[in-house]
Amino acid sequence: MNNGNVVTGGDFECNSDVRVAGSVFAAGNIHLTNNCRIAGDIYAGGTIVMDARPQVLGSVFAAGNVRFQSTAKIGGSVSTNGTFTVIDGLQQEALAANGSVTGTISARVPVPRPLVGPYPSFTVGSLPSSAITWKQWMNRTASANAAPSWSQGLTSNPGCTMAPWSSSVNGSTASIMSDLFVDARPSASSCAGVTLQGMTLSLRGDLTLIVGKFSTASGLNVASGDGATHTLTIKVEGGGSTNKDLAFSAATTIDPKVKVLLQTPGKVIVNGTSSLGASIQAGSFATSGAVNLG
């Protein structure tokens, strides 16, 4: 996602009360359902399906077919290289009368595929000299939060989840006092993936996490700790899409002063209620619940 737009080299799935501030560009298919709302246009290299009550305030462009339920809304026009099918059987002529499609419907017309390139494989290369491992970050955070001496968070095997309880880091805040690069790849952390559970990241510098996969649980709050602008970067190294997701649970909140960059050959998943403004490069993108993107 960039400037409110969502760009994916795969499919885009939008469910429930998701709000996208810009347009959607997907090399694959697009599925909008329930109360998903797109403020701009949508462009698909494959099929577009709109069922239940989604809204696209702009126009719809599909290099494949379009399947449309009459309870959905399109503020602009429809152009499809394939067929336009009304799922619940209403005649196309009636869609304008009931406000389902404001503009024209053009089927079997040339529609170019969106210019979305393949996912750019990311390689870490040489680590910065200041880089630390996931274990070191867990140990530092547990120590800063005065974890008890018996806490696993202080040991050489702190686990793959950072959480507020005393056996982990003994507090809900991880304070980033200056720029920090954390190598949490499986080779460095012995964790196939890492999780932040019920944590607040307070940034007084930029935070970069290189992971095998990443998830949050019980919400994530990311805030500027000093009122200045900072960047949170979460990246998965290499290609392939299996077990390389970046998944955000409900109650994800990002301070507007924090810029977020997410990069994975797998899927980025955002569940609501959440508010996330980010630049996203992903193999595919899915969102559900009350989510504001942009």
Buried (B, 14 or more C-beta within 10 A) or exposed (E): BEEBBBBBBBBBBBBBBBBBBBBBBBBBBBBBBBBBBBBBBBBBBBBBBBBBBBBBBBBBBBBBBBBBBBBBBBBBBBBBBBEBBBBEEBEBEEBEEEEBBBBEBBBEEEBEBBEBEEBEEBEBEEEEEEBBBBBBBBBBBBBBBEBEEEBBBBEEEBBBBBBBBBBBBBBBBBBBEEBBBBBBBBEBBEBEBBBBBBBBBBBBBBBBBBBBBBBBBBBBBBBBBEEEEBBBBBBBBEBEBEEBBBBBBBBBBBBEBBBBBBBBBBBBBBBBBBBBBBBBBBBBBBBBBBBBBB
